[in-house]
Amino acid sequence: MKSVETEGKTIEEAISRACEELGVSREELDINVLANGSTGFLGLVGARNARIRATLKESPKTPAPEPGPASVSSGDQVAEAARKILSDLLRLLEVEASIDLKEDS
C-alpha cells in the first residue's frame, strides 16, 4: 500500500496536499490524523502544523475471466476476455457505457 505523510496549517490543507502528491481524490484515501494543528498564542508563538498519514484504499480485485465452452474458438475467447476487462475497467471508473463486439476482416 502506498502512503504519504503531509503537513498543512489545517487538516484539510494536509489532506489536499496528500491528494495532489498521490494524484487521487479524497475518496480514494484512508486518512489518519497524526497531529492537530494549532495557531499558537495570538497566532504568533507555538503554532504547529496539522500532520496526517494518507494511505491509498485497496481497490477491489477483479476475478479472472472464466473460460468459455470448449467449442468456442480462441478468437472468440480473446474478444470476450477483452470485453470483460473493458467492462470491469469502465465499472471501476464509474462510467456507464455499452460495449459492442464487431469482427473486422
Backbone as XML, in Angstrom:
<?xml version="1.0"?>
<chain id="A" units="angstrom">
  <residue number="1" name="MET">
    <atom name="N" x="0.837" y="-1.187" z="0.000"/>
    <atom name="CA" x="0.000" y="0.000" z="0.000"/>
    <atom name="C" x="0.879" y="1.246" z="0.000"/>
  </residue>
  <residue number="2" name="LYS">
    <atom name="N" x="0.483" y="2.194" z="-0.802"/>
    <atom name="CA" x="1.237" y="3.430" z="-0.889"/>
    <atom name="C" x="0.650" y="4.440" z="0.081"/>
  </residue>
  <residue number="3" name="SER">
    <atom name="N" x="1.524" y="5.093" z="0.850"/>
    <atom name="CA" x="1.054" y="6.110" z="1.777"/>
    <atom name="C" x="2.070" y="7.246" z="1.858"/>
  </residue>
  <residue number="4" name="VAL">
    <atom name="N" x="1.572" y="8.405" z="2.287"/>
    <atom name="CA" x="2.428" y="9.572" z="2.464"/>
    <atom name="C" x="2.022" y="10.275" z="3.752"/>
  </residue>
  <residue number="5" name="GLU">
    <atom name="N" x="2.966" y="10.994" z="4.328"/>
    <atom name="CA" x="2.675" y="11.864" z="5.467"/>
    <atom name="C" x="2.831" y="13.290" z="4.976"/>
  </residue>
  <residue number="6" name="THR">
    <atom name="N" x="1.814" y="14.116" z="5.241"/>
    <atom name="CA" x="1.872" y="15.512" z="4.806"/>
    <atom name="C" x="1.488" y="16.420" z="5.960"/>
  </residue>
  <residue number="7" name="GLU">
    <atom name="N" x="1.861" y="17.694" z="5.818"/>
    <atom name="CA" x="1.543" y="18.714" z="6.817"/>
    <atom name="C" x="0.829" y="19.870" z="6.151"/>
  </residue>
  <residue number="8" name="GLY">
    <atom name="N" x="0.082" y="20.609" z="6.955"/>
    <atom name="CA" x="-0.570" y="21.820" z="6.493"/>
    <atom name="C" x="-1.019" y="22.625" z="7.697"/>
  </residue>
  <residue number="9" name="LYS">
    <atom name="N" x="-1.445" y="23.857" z="7.461"/>
    <atom name="CA" x="-1.935" y="24.679" z="8.571"/>
    <atom name="C" x="-3.181" y="24.071" z="9.185"/>
  </residue>
  <residue number="10" name="THR">
    <atom name="N" x="-3.977" y="23.387" z="8.342"/>
    <atom name="CA" x="-5.174" y="22.690" z="8.823"/>
    <atom name="C" x="-5.119" y="21.250" z="8.327"/>
  </residue>
  <residue number="11" name="ILE">
    <atom name="N" x="-5.990" y="20.412" z="8.889"/>
    <atom name="CA" x="-6.077" y="19.022" z="8.449"/>
    <atom name="C" x="-6.515" y="18.971" z="6.988"/>
  </residue>
  <residue number="12" name="GLU">
    <atom name="N" x="-7.474" y="19.814" z="6.603"/>
    <atom name="CA" x="-7.948" y="19.834" z="5.219"/>
    <atom name="C" x="-6.828" y="20.201" z="4.249"/>
  </residue>
  <residue number="13" name="GLU">
    <atom name="N" x="-5.976" y="21.125" z="4.627"/>
    <atom name="CA" x="-4.854" y="21.504" z="3.770"/>
    <atom name="C" x="-3.875" y="20.338" z="3.631"/>
  </residue>
  <residue number="14" name="ALA">
    <atom name="N" x="-3.636" y="19.616" z="4.714"/>
    <atom name="CA" x="-2.744" y="18.456" z="4.670"/>
    <atom name="C" x="-3.340" y="17.358" z="3.782"/>
  </residue>
  <residue number="15" name="ILE">
    <atom name="N" x="-4.656" y="17.152" z="3.866"/>
    <atom name="CA" x="-5.320" y="16.152" z="3.028"/>
    <atom name="C" x="-5.224" y="16.556" z="1.559"/>
  </residue>
  <residue number="16" name="SER">
    <atom name="N" x="-5.427" y="17.829" z="1.282"/>
    <atom name="CA" x="-5.328" y="18.323" z="-0.088"/>
    <atom name="C" x="-3.935" y="18.077" z="-0.662"/>
  </residue>
  <residue number="17" name="ARG">
    <atom name="N" x="-2.920" y="18.307" z="0.140"/>
    <atom name="CA" x="-1.547" y="18.066" z="-0.310"/>
    <atom name="C" x="-1.310" y="16.587" z="-0.585"/>
  </residue>
  <residue number="18" name="ALA">
    <atom name="N" x="-1.869" y="15.716" z="0.263"/>
    <atom name="CA" x="-1.713" y="14.273" z="0.053"/>
    <atom name="C" x="-2.396" y="13.849" z="-1.251"/>
  </residue>
  <residue number="19" name="CYS">
    <atom name="N" x="-3.573" y="14.405" z="-1.524"/>
    <atom name="CA" x="-4.283" y="14.092" z="-2.770"/>
    <atom name="C" x="-3.446" y="14.491" z="-3.969"/>
  </residue>
  <residue number="20" name="GLU">
    <atom name="N" x="-2.851" y="15.683" z="-3.910"/>
    <atom name="CA" x="-2.003" y="16.150" z="-5.010"/>
    <atom name="C" x="-0.777" y="15.255" z="-5.172"/>
  </residue>
  <residue number="21" name="GLU">
    <atom name="N" x="-0.161" y="14.901" z="-4.063"/>
    <atom name="CA" x="1.065" y="14.107" z="-4.111"/>
    <atom name="C" x="0.808" y="12.711" z="-4.669"/>
  </residue>
  <residue number="22" name="LEU">
    <atom name="N" x="-0.336" y="12.110" z="-4.288"/>
    <atom name="CA" x="-0.653" y="10.761" z="-4.752"/>
    <atom name="C" x="-1.423" y="10.771" z="-6.064"/>
  </residue>
  <residue number="23" name="GLY">
    <atom name="N" x="-1.939" y="11.937" z="-6.453"/>
    <atom name="CA" x="-2.678" y="12.032" z="-7.705"/>
    <atom name="C" x="-4.027" y="11.347" z="-7.685"/>
  </residue>
  <residue number="24" name="VAL">
    <atom name="N" x="-4.706" y="11.395" z="-6.525"/>
    <atom name="CA" x="-6.018" y="10.757" z="-6.395"/>
    <atom name="C" x="-6.984" y="11.704" z="-5.698"/>
  </residue>
  <residue number="25" name="SER">
    <atom name="N" x="-8.260" y="11.323" z="-5.678"/>
    <atom name="CA" x="-9.260" y="12.129" z="-4.980"/>
    <atom name="C" x="-9.323" y="11.738" z="-3.506"/>
  </residue>
  <residue number="26" name="ARG">
    <atom name="N" x="-9.980" y="12.553" z="-2.707"/>
    <atom name="CA" x="-10.101" y="12.335" z="-1.258"/>
    <atom name="C" x="-10.773" y="10.996" z="-0.948"/>
  </residue>
  <residue number="27" name="GLU">
    <atom name="N" x="-11.745" y="10.604" z="-1.792"/>
    <atom name="CA" x="-12.499" y="9.379" z="-1.548"/>
    <atom name="C" x="-11.639" y="8.119" z="-1.680"/>
  </residue>
  <residue number="28" name="GLU">
    <atom name="N" x="-10.490" y="8.235" z="-2.338"/>
    <atom name="CA" x="-9.629" y="7.080" z="-2.554"/>
    <atom name="C" x="-8.578" y="6.912" z="-1.461"/>
  </residue>
  <residue number="29" name="LEU">
    <atom name="N" x="-8.669" y="7.731" z="-0.390"/>
    <atom name="CA" x="-7.653" y="7.699" z="0.657"/>
    <atom name="C" x="-8.238" y="7.345" z="2.013"/>
  </residue>
  <residue number="30" name="ASP">
    <atom name="N" x="-7.460" y="6.608" z="2.793"/>
    <atom name="CA" x="-7.724" y="6.426" z="4.224"/>
    <atom name="C" x="-6.839" y="7.442" z="4.930"/>
  </residue>
  <residue number="31" name="ILE">
    <atom name="N" x="-7.435" y="8.259" z="5.809"/>
    <atom name="CA" x="-6.709" y="9.346" z="6.467"/>
    <atom name="C" x="-6.563" y="9.049" z="7.957"/>
  </residue>
  <residue number="32" name="ASN">
    <atom name="N" x="-5.336" y="9.151" z="8.466"/>
    <atom name="CA" x="-5.071" y="9.069" z="9.905"/>
    <atom name="C" x="-4.472" y="10.405" z="10.331"/>
  </residue>
  <residue number="33" name="VAL">
    <atom name="N" x="-5.100" y="11.052" z="11.307"/>
    <atom name="CA" x="-4.602" y="12.328" z="11.810"/>
    <atom name="C" x="-3.509" y="12.036" z="12.828"/>
  </residue>
  <residue number="34" name="LEU">
    <atom name="N" x="-2.302" y="12.519" z="12.547"/>
    <atom name="CA" x="-1.167" y="12.309" z="13.446"/>
    <atom name="C" x="-1.039" y="13.443" z="14.457"/>
  </residue>
  <residue number="35" name="ALA">
    <atom name="N" x="-1.376" y="14.674" z="14.023"/>
    <atom name="CA" x="-1.309" y="15.825" z="14.924"/>
    <atom name="C" x="-2.273" y="16.892" z="14.431"/>
  </residue>
  <residue number="36" name="ASN">
    <atom name="N" x="-3.073" y="17.410" z="15.344"/>
    <atom name="CA" x="-3.946" y="18.533" z="15.010"/>
    <atom name="C" x="-3.115" y="19.803" z="14.993"/>
  </residue>
  <residue number="37" name="GLY">
    <atom name="N" x="-3.409" y="20.669" z="14.085"/>
    <atom name="CA" x="-2.688" y="21.937" z="14.032"/>
    <atom name="C" x="-3.191" y="22.873" z="15.117"/>
  </residue>
  <residue number="38" name="SER">
    <atom name="N" x="-2.362" y="23.827" z="15.455"/>
    <atom name="CA" x="-2.789" y="24.854" z="16.402"/>
    <atom name="C" x="-2.213" y="26.185" z="15.961"/>
  </residue>
  <residue number="39" name="THR">
    <atom name="N" x="-2.944" y="27.242" z="16.241"/>
    <atom name="CA" x="-2.497" y="28.575" z="15.826"/>
    <atom name="C" x="-1.515" y="29.175" z="16.816"/>
  </residue>
  <residue number="40" name="GLY">
    <atom name="N" x="-1.397" y="28.566" z="17.965"/>
    <atom name="CA" x="-0.467" y="29.095" z="18.958"/>
    <atom name="C" x="-1.070" y="30.279" z="19.700"/>
  </residue>
  <residue number="41" name="PHE">
    <atom name="N" x="-0.248" y="30.950" z="20.457"/>
    <atom name="CA" x="-0.687" y="32.096" z="21.254"/>
    <atom name="C" x="-0.752" y="33.325" z="20.361"/>
  </residue>
  <residue number="42" name="LEU">
    <atom name="N" x="-1.957" y="33.855" z="20.189"/>
    <atom name="CA" x="-2.205" y="35.035" z="19.359"/>
    <atom name="C" x="-1.713" y="34.845" z="17.919"/>
  </residue>
  <residue number="43" name="GLY">
    <atom name="N" x="-1.631" y="33.593" z="17.485"/>
    <atom name="CA" x="-1.189" y="33.314" z="16.126"/>
    <atom name="C" x="0.280" y="33.558" z="15.894"/>
  </residue>
  <residue number="44" name="LEU">
    <atom name="N" x="1.032" y="33.790" z="16.959"/>
    <atom name="CA" x="2.444" y="34.143" z="16.805"/>
    <atom name="C" x="3.387" y="33.101" z="17.387"/>
  </residue>
  <residue number="45" name="VAL">
    <atom name="N" x="3.107" y="32.653" z="18.599"/>
    <atom name="CA" x="4.038" y="31.789" z="19.317"/>
    <atom name="C" x="3.437" y="30.395" z="19.472"/>
  </residue>
  <residue number="46" name="GLY">
    <atom name="N" x="4.212" y="29.371" z="19.152"/>
    <atom name="CA" x="3.790" y="27.998" z="19.378"/>
    <atom name="C" x="2.859" y="27.430" z="18.331"/>
  </residue>
  <residue number="47" name="ALA">
    <atom name="N" x="2.795" y="28.023" z="17.157"/>
    <atom name="CA" x="1.947" y="27.487" z="16.094"/>
    <atom name="C" x="2.515" y="26.150" z="15.609"/>
  </residue>
  <residue number="48" name="ARG">
    <atom name="N" x="1.606" y="25.182" z="15.374"/>
    <atom name="CA" x="2.018" y="23.866" z="14.872"/>
    <atom name="C" x="1.148" y="23.496" z="13.677"/>
  </residue>
  <residue number="49" name="ASN">
    <atom name="N" x="1.769" y="22.849" z="12.708"/>
    <atom name="CA" x="1.026" y="22.357" z="11.552"/>
    <atom name="C" x="0.293" y="21.070" z="11.894"/>
  </residue>
  <residue number="50" name="ALA">
    <atom name="N" x="-0.796" y="20.836" z="11.180"/>
    <atom name="CA" x="-1.501" y="19.556" z="11.277"/>
    <atom name="C" x="-0.721" y="18.541" z="10.444"/>
  </residue>
  <residue number="51" name="ARG">
    <atom name="N" x="-0.657" y="17.291" z="10.925"/>
    <atom name="CA" x="0.029" y="16.223" z="10.196"/>
    <atom name="C" x="-0.919" y="15.062" z="10.010"/>
  </residue>
  <residue number="52" name="ILE">
    <atom name="N" x="-0.917" y="14.495" z="8.810"/>
    <atom name="CA" x="-1.743" y="13.323" z="8.535"/>
    <atom name="C" x="-0.922" y="12.267" z="7.806"/>
  </residue>
  <residue number="53" name="ARG">
    <atom name="N" x="-1.407" y="11.040" z="7.868"/>
    <atom name="CA" x="-0.881" y="9.958" z="7.026"/>
    <atom name="C" x="-2.031" y="9.539" z="6.120"/>
  </residue>
  <residue number="54" name="ALA">
    <atom name="N" x="-1.813" y="9.610" z="4.811"/>
    <atom name="CA" x="-2.824" y="9.230" z="3.825"/>
    <atom name="C" x="-2.370" y="7.952" z="3.127"/>
  </residue>
  <residue number="55" name="THR">
    <atom name="N" x="-3.246" y="6.954" z="3.125"/>
    <atom name="CA" x="-2.943" y="5.670" z="2.501"/>
    <atom name="C" x="-3.983" y="5.389" z="1.433"/>
  </residue>
  <residue number="56" name="LEU">
    <atom name="N" x="-3.522" y="4.921" z="0.274"/>
    <atom name="CA" x="-4.455" y="4.565" z="-0.790"/>
    <atom name="C" x="-5.311" y="3.393" z="-0.338"/>
  </residue>
  <residue number="57" name="LYS">
    <atom name="N" x="-6.627" y="3.504" z="-0.577"/>
    <atom name="CA" x="-7.521" y="2.394" z="-0.274"/>
    <atom name="C" x="-7.256" y="1.276" z="-1.262"/>
  </residue>
  <residue number="58" name="GLU">
    <atom name="N" x="-7.440" y="0.048" z="-0.802"/>
    <atom name="CA" x="-7.263" y="-1.091" z="-1.693"/>
    <atom name="C" x="-8.436" y="-1.145" z="-2.648"/>
  </residue>
  <residue number="59" name="SER">
    <atom name="N" x="-8.134" y="-1.322" z="-3.932"/>
    <atom name="CA" x="-9.208" y="-1.450" z="-4.912"/>
    <atom name="C" x="-9.659" y="-2.903" z="-4.936"/>
  </residue>
  <residue number="60" name="PRO">
    <atom name="N" x="-10.949" y="-3.118" z="-5.193"/>
    <atom name="CA" x="-11.427" y="-4.494" z="-5.235"/>
    <atom name="C" x="-10.758" y="-5.248" z="-6.372"/>
  </residue>
  <residue number="61" name="LYS">
    <atom name="N" x="-10.352" y="-6.452" z="-6.078"/>
    <atom name="CA" x="-9.697" y="-7.266" z="-7.098"/>
    <atom name="C" x="-10.751" y="-7.845" z="-8.022"/>
  </residue>
  <residue number="62" name="THR">
    <atom name="N" x="-10.496" y="-7.752" z="-9.320"/>
    <atom name="CA" x="-11.430" y="-8.309" z="-10.291"/>
    <atom name="C" x="-11.039" y="-9.745" z="-10.562"/>
  </residue>
  <residue number="63" name="PRO">
    <atom name="N" x="-12.014" y="-10.648" z="-10.530"/>
    <atom name="CA" x="-11.694" y="-12.048" z="-10.771"/>
    <atom name="C" x="-11.268" y="-12.263" z="-12.218"/>
  </residue>
  <residue number="64" name="ALA">
    <atom name="N" x="-10.441" y="-13.271" z="-12.433"/>
    <atom name="CA" x="-10.002" y="-13.611" z="-13.781"/>
    <atom name="C" x="-11.199" y="-14.097" z="-14.581"/>
  </residue>
  <residue number="65" name="PRO">
    <atom name="N" x="-11.229" y="-13.787" z="-15.872"/>
    <atom name="CA" x="-12.362" y="-14.240" z="-16.671"/>
    <atom name="C" x="-12.421" y="-15.756" z="-16.701"/>
  </residue>
  <residue number="66" name="GLU">
    <atom name="N" x="-13.632" y="-16.277" z="-16.600"/>
    <atom name="CA" x="-13.807" y="-17.717" z="-16.629"/>
    <atom name="C" x="-13.728" y="-18.184" z="-18.069"/>
  </residue>
  <residue number="67" name="PRO">
    <atom name="N" x="-13.104" y="-19.327" z="-18.293"/>
    <atom name="CA" x="-13.012" y="-19.816" z="-19.659"/>
    <atom name="C" x="-14.393" y="-20.178" z="-20.197"/>
  </residue>
  <residue number="68" name="GLY">
    <atom name="N" x="-14.565" y="-19.937" z="-21.481"/>
    <atom name="CA" x="-15.836" y="-20.258" z="-22.136"/>
    <atom name="C" x="-15.914" y="-21.728" z="-22.479"/>
  </residue>
  <residue number="69" name="PRO">
    <atom name="N" x="-16.979" y="-22.120" z="-23.145"/>
    <atom name="CA" x="-17.129" y="-23.527" z="-23.541"/>
    <atom name="C" x="-16.005" y="-23.957" z="-24.487"/>
  </residue>
  <residue number="70" name="ALA">
    <atom name="N" x="-15.723" y="-25.259" z="-24.526"/>
    <atom name="CA" x="-14.618" y="-25.785" z="-25.327"/>
    <atom name="C" x="-14.841" y="-25.578" z="-26.818"/>
  </residue>
  <residue number="71" name="SER">
    <atom name="N" x="-16.079" y="-25.430" z="-27.256"/>
    <atom name="CA" x="-16.360" y="-25.284" z="-28.681"/>
    <atom name="C" x="-16.122" y="-23.863" z="-29.191"/>
  </residue>
  <residue number="72" name="VAL">
    <atom name="N" x="-15.889" y="-22.912" z="-28.296"/>
    <atom name="CA" x="-15.674" y="-21.527" z="-28.696"/>
    <atom name="C" x="-14.252" y="-21.383" z="-29.228"/>
  </residue>
  <residue number="73" name="SER">
    <atom name="N" x="-14.104" y="-20.690" z="-30.363"/>
    <atom name="CA" x="-12.774" y="-20.533" z="-30.956"/>
    <atom name="C" x="-11.926" y="-19.605" z="-30.097"/>
  </residue>
  <residue number="74" name="SER">
    <atom name="N" x="-10.597" y="-19.670" z="-30.273"/>
    <atom name="CA" x="-9.703" y="-18.850" z="-29.457"/>
    <atom name="C" x="-9.900" y="-17.368" z="-29.751"/>
  </residue>
  <residue number="75" name="GLY">
    <atom name="N" x="-10.259" y="-16.996" z="-30.999"/>
    <atom name="CA" x="-10.537" y="-15.600" z="-31.325"/>
    <atom name="C" x="-11.719" y="-15.075" z="-30.545"/>
  </residue>
  <residue number="76" name="ASP">
    <atom name="N" x="-12.762" y="-15.904" z="-30.408"/>
    <atom name="CA" x="-13.932" y="-15.514" z="-29.633"/>
    <atom name="C" x="-13.592" y="-15.394" z="-28.155"/>
  </residue>
  <residue number="77" name="GLN">
    <atom name="N" x="-12.710" y="-16.262" z="-27.674"/>
    <atom name="CA" x="-12.295" y="-16.199" z="-26.271"/>
    <atom name="C" x="-11.529" y="-14.907" z="-26.005"/>
  </residue>
  <residue number="78" name="VAL">
    <atom name="N" x="-10.664" y="-14.519" z="-26.924"/>
    <atom name="CA" x="-9.894" y="-13.291" z="-26.760"/>
    <atom name="C" x="-10.828" y="-12.085" z="-26.771"/>
  </residue>
  <residue number="79" name="ALA">
    <atom name="N" x="-11.778" y="-12.085" z="-27.701"/>
    <atom name="CA" x="-12.728" y="-10.969" z="-27.791"/>
    <atom name="C" x="-13.575" y="-10.880" z="-26.527"/>
  </residue>
  <residue number="80" name="GLU">
    <atom name="N" x="-14.024" y="-12.004" z="-26.021"/>
    <atom name="CA" x="-14.851" y="-11.992" z="-24.804"/>
    <atom name="C" x="-14.022" y="-11.563" z="-23.595"/>
  </residue>
  <residue number="81" name="ALA">
    <atom name="N" x="-12.763" y="-11.996" z="-23.520"/>
    <atom name="CA" x="-11.894" y="-11.586" z="-22.418"/>
    <atom name="C" x="-11.646" y="-10.078" z="-22.481"/>
  </residue>
  <residue number="82" name="ALA">
    <atom name="N" x="-11.438" y="-9.546" z="-23.682"/>
    <atom name="CA" x="-11.236" y="-8.101" z="-23.840"/>
    <atom name="C" x="-12.489" y="-7.341" z="-23.436"/>
  </residue>
  <residue number="83" name="ARG">
    <atom name="N" x="-13.665" y="-7.851" z="-23.819"/>
    <atom name="CA" x="-14.926" y="-7.210" z="-23.441"/>
    <atom name="C" x="-15.085" y="-7.194" z="-21.929"/>
  </residue>
  <residue number="84" name="LYS">
    <atom name="N" x="-14.749" y="-8.297" z="-21.267"/>
    <atom name="CA" x="-14.873" y="-8.402" z="-19.810"/>
    <atom name="C" x="-13.926" y="-7.413" z="-19.123"/>
  </residue>
  <residue number="85" name="ILE">
    <atom name="N" x="-12.696" y="-7.332" z="-19.593"/>
    <atom name="CA" x="-11.710" y="-6.421" z="-18.994"/>
    <atom name="C" x="-12.166" y="-4.976" z="-19.162"/>
  </residue>
  <residue number="86" name="LEU">
    <atom name="N" x="-12.621" y="-4.625" z="-20.372"/>
    <atom name="CA" x="-13.086" y="-3.266" z="-20.622"/>
    <atom name="C" x="-14.310" y="-2.950" z="-19.770"/>
  </residue>
  <residue number="87" name="SER">
    <atom name="N" x="-15.215" y="-3.908" z="-19.648"/>
    <atom name="CA" x="-16.411" y="-3.721" z="-18.830"/>
    <atom name="C" x="-16.044" y="-3.467" z="-17.365"/>
  </residue>
  <residue number="88" name="ASP">
    <atom name="N" x="-15.104" y="-4.257" z="-16.838"/>
    <atom name="CA" x="-14.666" y="-4.087" z="-15.441"/>
    <atom name="C" x="-13.987" y="-2.734" z="-15.244"/>
  </residue>
  <residue number="89" name="LEU">
    <atom name="N" x="-13.162" y="-2.335" z="-16.214"/>
    <atom name="CA" x="-12.469" y="-1.053" z="-16.130"/>
    <atom name="C" x="-13.462" y="0.106" z="-16.123"/>
  </residue>
  <residue number="90" name="LEU">
    <atom name="N" x="-14.444" y="0.056" z="-17.010"/>
    <atom name="CA" x="-15.452" y="1.122" z="-17.059"/>
    <atom name="C" x="-16.273" y="1.163" z="-15.768"/>
  </residue>
  <residue number="91" name="ARG">
    <atom name="N" x="-16.571" y="-0.011" z="-15.201"/>
    <atom name="CA" x="-17.325" y="-0.070" z="-13.942"/>
    <atom name="C" x="-16.523" y="0.570" z="-12.807"/>
  </residue>
  <residue number="92" name="LEU">
    <atom name="N" x="-15.216" y="0.278" z="-12.738"/>
    <atom name="CA" x="-14.374" y="0.854" z="-11.691"/>
    <atom name="C" x="-14.234" y="2.366" z="-11.850"/>
  </residue>
  <residue number="93" name="LEU">
    <atom name="N" x="-14.261" y="2.841" z="-13.083"/>
    <atom name="CA" x="-14.181" y="4.283" z="-13.340"/>
    <atom name="C" x="-15.544" y="4.956" z="-13.223"/>
  </residue>
  <residue number="94" name="GLU">
    <atom name="N" x="-16.564" y="4.155" z="-12.917"/>
    <atom name="CA" x="-17.940" y="4.627" z="-12.773"/>
    <atom name="C" x="-18.436" y="5.326" z="-14.039"/>
  </residue>
  <residue number="95" name="VAL">
    <atom name="N" x="-18.122" y="4.697" z="-15.192"/>
    <atom name="CA" x="-18.565" y="5.195" z="-16.482"/>
    <atom name="C" x="-19.613" y="4.229" z="-17.018"/>
  </residue>
  <residue number="96" name="GLU">
    <atom name="N" x="-20.780" y="4.768" z="-17.371"/>
    <atom name="CA" x="-21.818" y="3.929" z="-17.952"/>
    <atom name="C" x="-21.634" y="3.926" z="-19.454"/>
  </residue>
  <residue number="97" name="ALA">
    <atom name="N" x="-21.477" y="2.732" z="-20.030"/>
    <atom name="CA" x="-21.279" y="2.598" z="-21.466"/>
    <atom name="C" x="-21.704" y="1.208" z="-21.892"/>
  </residue>
  <residue number="98" name="SER">
    <atom name="N" x="-22.023" y="1.075" z="-23.182"/>
    <atom name="CA" x="-22.318" y="-0.242" z="-23.715"/>
    <atom name="C" x="-21.153" y="-0.655" z="-24.590"/>
  </residue>
  <residue number="99" name="ILE">
    <atom name="N" x="-20.889" y="-1.958" z="-24.645"/>
    <atom name="CA" x="-19.776" y="-2.483" z="-25.404"/>
    <atom name="C" x="-20.320" y="-3.425" z="-26.456"/>
  </residue>
  <residue number="100" name="ASP">
    <atom name="N" x="-19.998" y="-3.138" z="-27.715"/>
    <atom name="CA" x="-20.402" y="-3.994" z="-28.826"/>
    <atom name="C" x="-19.159" y="-4.571" z="-29.458"/>
  </residue>
  <residue number="101" name="LEU">
    <atom name="N" x="-19.130" y="-5.910" z="-29.603"/>
    <atom name="CA" x="-18.021" y="-6.572" z="-30.256"/>
    <atom name="C" x="-18.328" y="-6.700" z="-31.736"/>
  </residue>
  <residue number="102" name="LYS">
    <atom name="N" x="-17.368" y="-6.312" z="-32.575"/>
    <atom name="CA" x="-17.556" y="-6.400" z="-34.012"/>
    <atom name="C" x="-16.307" y="-7.006" z="-34.629"/>
  </residue>
  <residue number="103" name="GLU">
    <atom name="N" x="-16.494" y="-8.019" z="-35.451"/>
    <atom name="CA" x="-15.367" y="-8.660" z="-36.114"/>
    <atom name="C" x="-15.083" y="-7.942" z="-37.416"/>
  </residue>
  <residue number="104" name="ASP">
    <atom name="N" x="-13.811" y="-7.650" z="-37.646"/>
    <atom name="CA" x="-13.401" y="-6.952" z="-38.854"/>
    <atom name="C" x="-12.348" y="-7.786" z="-39.543"/>
  </residue>
  <residue number="105" name="SER">
    <atom name="N" x="-12.467" y="-7.961" z="-40.840"/>
    <atom name="CA" x="-11.522" y="-8.839" z="-41.553"/>
    <atom name="C" x="-10.160" y="-8.215" z="-41.725"/>
  </residue>
</chain>
